[in-house]
């Protein structure tokens, strides 16, 4: 919710400025991030949320054990965000 001067109005987490970074174990910002879809929908027990997210695009990602970059769907799965599709996921 965001205060509009009179009352609290429901707004998306994206509009509030939330950006979720995938791929780094400590959720740190990725210097080579790849922007996710412009409208990522996350379905959770507390509601349906529109967020902004970035995929990791560097070799410092969660794949350091194999020294290769994970695919986007793999980064979603590692975060326990199960994509609705493996082709251009926009819902998790």
C-alpha positions as a Markdown table, in Angstrom:
| # | Residue | x | y | z |
|---|---|---|---|---|
| 1 | Unk | 0.0 | 0.0 | 0.0 |
| 2 | Unk | 1.1 | 3.6 | -0.6 |
| 3 | Unk | -0.2 | 6.7 | 1.1 |
| 4 | Unk | -1.7 | 9.1 | -1.5 |
| 5 | Unk | -2.3 | 12.0 | 0.9 |
| 6 | Unk | -5.8 | 10.8 | 2.0 |
| 7 | Unk | -5.7 | 7.1 | 2.4 |
| 8 | Unk | -3.6 | 4.0 | 1.7 |
| 9 | Unk | -4.0 | 2.8 | -1.9 |
| 10 | Unk | -3.1 | -0.6 | -3.2 |
| 11 | Unk | -0.1 | -0.4 | -5.6 |
| 12 | Unk | 2.1 | -3.1 | -7.1 |
| 13 | Unk | 5.5 | -3.9 | -5.6 |
| 14 | Unk | 7.0 | -3.0 | -8.9 |
| 15 | Unk | 5.5 | 0.5 | -8.6 |
| 16 | Unk | 6.9 | 0.8 | -5.1 |
| 17 | Unk | 10.4 | 0.2 | -6.6 |
| 18 | Unk | 11.0 | -3.5 | -5.6 |
| 19 | Unk | 13.6 | -5.2 | -7.9 |
| 20 | Unk | 14.3 | -8.8 | -7.2 |
| 21 | Unk | 17.8 | -10.0 | -8.2 |
| 22 | Unk | 18.1 | -13.7 | -9.0 |
| 23 | Unk | 21.2 | -15.8 | -9.3 |
| 24 | Unk | 23.3 | -14.5 | -6.4 |
| 25 | Unk | 23.1 | -16.4 | -3.2 |
| 26 | Unk | 23.3 | -13.3 | -1.1 |
| 27 | Unk | 20.7 | -11.4 | -3.3 |
| 28 | Unk | 23.4 | -8.8 | -4.1 |
| 29 | Unk | 23.1 | -6.7 | -7.2 |
| 30 | Unk | 24.6 | -8.3 | -10.3 |
| 31 | Unk | 27.0 | -6.1 | -12.3 |
| 32 | Unk | 25.9 | -8.0 | -15.5 |
| 33 | Unk | 22.2 | -8.3 | -14.7 |
| 34 | Unk | 19.7 | -9.2 | -17.5 |
| 35 | Unk | 16.3 | -7.5 | -17.1 |
| 36 | Unk | 13.4 | -9.9 | -16.6 |
| 37 | Unk | 10.1 | -9.5 | -18.3 |
| 38 | Unk | 8.6 | -6.0 | -18.0 |
| 39 | Unk | 5.6 | -7.5 | -16.1 |
| 40 | Unk | 6.5 | -10.5 | -14.0 |
| 41 | Unk | 3.6 | -12.0 | -12.1 |
| 42 | Unk | 4.2 | -13.8 | -8.9 |
| 43 | Unk | 1.4 | -15.9 | -7.3 |
| 44 | Unk | 1.8 | -16.3 | -3.6 |
| 45 | Unk | -0.4 | -17.2 | -0.7 |
| 46 | Unk | -0.8 | -13.6 | 0.2 |
| 47 | Unk | -1.9 | -12.5 | -3.3 |
| 48 | Unk | -0.9 | -11.9 | -6.9 |
| 49 | Unk | 2.0 | -9.5 | -7.3 |
| 50 | Unk | 3.5 | -7.6 | -10.3 |
| 51 | Unk | 7.2 | -7.2 | -9.7 |
| 52 | Unk | 10.4 | -6.2 | -11.5 |
| 53 | Unk | 13.2 | -8.8 | -11.5 |
| 54 | Unk | 16.7 | -9.2 | -12.9 |
| 55 | Unk | 18.4 | -12.4 | -14.0 |
| 56 | Unk | 22.1 | -12.9 | -13.3 |
| 57 | Unk | 24.2 | -12.6 | -16.4 |
| 58 | Unk | 27.7 | -13.2 | -14.9 |
| 59 | Unk | 29.8 | -16.2 | -13.9 |
| 60 | Unk | 29.5 | -15.2 | -10.2 |
| 61 | Unk | 26.0 | -16.6 | -10.1 |
| 62 | Unk | 24.8 | -19.6 | -8.1 |
| 63 | Unk | 26.5 | -21.8 | -10.7 |
| 64 | Unk | 30.0 | -21.2 | -9.3 |
| 65 | Unk | 30.3 | -24.9 | -8.7 |
| 66 | Unk | 30.2 | -25.6 | -12.4 |
| 67 | Unk | 31.4 | -22.2 | -13.6 |
| 68 | Unk | 28.7 | -21.8 | -16.1 |
| 69 | Unk | 25.7 | -19.4 | -16.3 |
| 70 | Unk | 22.3 | -20.9 | -15.4 |
| 71 | Unk | 19.4 | -20.5 | -17.7 |
| 72 | Unk | 16.7 | -18.1 | -16.7 |
| 73 | Unk | 14.3 | -20.9 | -15.7 |
| 74 | Unk | 17.0 | -22.5 | -13.6 |
| 75 | Unk | 17.5 | -19.2 | -11.7 |
| 76 | Unk | 13.7 | -19.1 | -11.1 |
| 77 | Unk | 13.7 | -22.7 | -9.8 |
| 78 | Unk | 16.7 | -22.1 | -7.5 |
| 79 | Unk | 14.7 | -19.2 | -5.9 |
| 80 | Unk | 11.8 | -21.6 | -5.5 |
| 81 | Unk | 9.8 | -19.6 | -8.1 |
| 82 | Unk | 8.3 | -22.3 | -10.2 |
| 83 | Unk | 7.7 | -20.8 | -13.7 |
| 84 | Unk | 4.4 | -21.3 | -15.4 |
| 85 | Unk | 6.3 | -22.1 | -18.6 |
| 86 | Unk | 10.0 | -22.7 | -19.5 |
| 87 | Unk | 9.6 | -20.6 | -22.6 |
| 88 | Unk | 9.8 | -16.8 | -21.8 |
| 89 | Unk | 8.5 | -17.3 | -18.2 |
| 90 | Unk | 6.4 | -14.3 | -17.0 |
| 91 | Unk | 4.5 | -16.1 | -14.2 |
| 92 | Unk | 6.0 | -17.8 | -11.1 |
